[in-house]
Amino acid sequence: MSVAEDVDSELADLHAAETSPGMAAVALDLARAIDGTDAPTAKAVAARELRSIMSDLRKLAPVGEKGDAVDDIAEQREKRRAAARELAAGG
């Protein structure tokens, strides 16, 4: 997988096109620049800038409503309770 594909996937996960479309476009351009060159210095400069922009985009990303450890625990608890209710009902 290329750097541009990885960055594009992360940008989609971060909803960066909605929150910061300009920064998202620059990040994708930098990723394509990294993929398109073999010059180590150019790659290093682009990678440093890409890292900085992606860090900012991660901070600006909307907080997800689901997916953290607390949600996972709550989901597992609800499954256990539903199974216990079913067992108690004679199912």
Secondary structure, DSSP 8 states (H G I E B T S, - for coil): --HHHHHHHHHHHHTHHHH-HHHHHHHHHHHHHHHT---HHHHHHHHHHHHHHHHHHHHHS---SS-SHHHHHHHHHHHHHHHHHHHHTT-
